[in-house]
């Protein structure tokens, strides 16, 4: 292992990111761009349901039976799966409560932006599925960090 001299007071030592770190950063940005494209660009198929006025901002949408009955399990699972990597990204790049609030803000923002889009539906099921996916991603990231067998632990004694 190489040693690094401490920085002079008031200064920090800049390090060059590793290739893996840069690749992970680029992949993270690409995934976020893909999610935004999939959720906000015109869909290649017509919507299979009607959106309630004001979408997720309409309180009655949250209590309507059709909100929770309509839609397929495949669509719900696909939304969860699409947001799992965003939870992993949040775990890598965000700190504290922003790890949770960042992905939730992203999915809320997506659902609000979808309200005026003719071929998109702002739906509470999507908001729940997306948030669940991000939380699963965060949980997986935390599980990996907690259970890393390669982590060196100080000797307890």
N, C-alpha and C positions, 0 to 999 in steps of 0.2 A: 504494500500500500504506500502511496506517495503522501508525504506530509505537506501541508500548506502553511506558510507563515501567517500569523494573525494579521488582520488588517490594522492599519494605523487608526488611532481613535477617531471616531466620526466618519470613517469610510468603510465600505464593504468591498469584498472581493467578488468580482463578477466571474461567473463560470460559464463555459460554453455548454449549452444543452447537448446531451447525448443524442445520437441518431434515433434511438428508441423513444426518447422523450419527444423529439421533434415529430417523429412519425405518429406517435399517440396524439399529439396536439393537432396535427393535420387531419387524422382520422376522426377526431372528436368534432372538429369544425365541419368536416364533410358529413358526418352523421346528423348534426343539427340542421345543416342545409337540406339534407334529404328529408328529414322529418317536416321541415317547413314546406318543402316542395310538395310532398305527399298530402299534406293537410290543407294547403292554401291555394295551390295552383288548380286550374280547371281539371275536374275529374274526367277520366276517359269514359265514364259511364254515367247515365242519368241517376240522380238521387233516388233511392228506393223508399223514401218516406217524405212527409211534409214537415217543414220546420214550424214550430210554434212562433208567433210573433215575439221578437227579441230573444229567441233561443234560450241559452242558459241564464240570461238575465231575467227571464220571466219566472217568478216563483211558482206559478201553476204548472210549469213544465216539469219541475222537480217532483210534484206530487201526482202527476197524470199517470194513470195505469199504462197507457200506451208507451210512455217513455221507457218503462222497465220491461214491458212485454214484447214490444217490437224490436227488430234488430236480431241479428244472428249471433250465436255463441262464437262462431269463427271471427266475426268482426270485433267482438269484445276482446277475444284472446289476441288477435292481431294488434289491436291498440295497446294492450298490455305489453306485448312483446316489443313493439316499436319503441316504447318508452323505457324499457329496462336499461338499454345502453345510456340513456340520458341520466338515469340514476347513478350509473357507474362514472359517467363524465362529471356529474356534480360532486361525487365523492372525491374525485381526483383534483378538481380545480377550485372548488368552493370550500369555505370554512364555516363552522358554526351552524347557525340556523339557516344560513343561505343554502346549505346543502339540501334542505327540505323545501325552503321557500322558492328557490330558483326554478326547479322543475315544475312546481305547482304554478308559479307565475307564468311560465312558458305555456303550459297547457291552458290556463285560463285565458291568456292572451290569444292563443290560437282559436279557441272557441268563440271569443268575442269578435275577432277579425272575420270569422266565418259567417257571422250573422247577416251581413249584407251581400254575401257572395251567393249568386243564383244557384250554383251547382254544389254547394256545400251546406251541411246541416249542423248547426250548433246544438249539441245534444248533451244533457247531463250524463248519459251513459258513457260517452266518449271522455268526458272530463274525469269521471270516476276511474275508468279503465286506464287512462293515461297517467293519472296520479298513482294508481296502484302499481303500474309498471315501473315508474320512477322510484317508488318506495322499495319495490323488490330489488331494483338495481342498487340502491343505497344499502339495503340489507345484505346483499351478496358481497358488496365491496367491504362492508364492515366485517362480515364473516371471514373473508380472506385475510384481512388485516389482523384480526384477533387470532386466527388459527395458523398463521404463517409458521411452519416448523423451522424455517431458515432464519427466523429472527433471533438475534443474540439477546439473551436475557441476562441481566446482572445476576451474579451469584447471590442467592439468598442464604443467609446463614446466621 
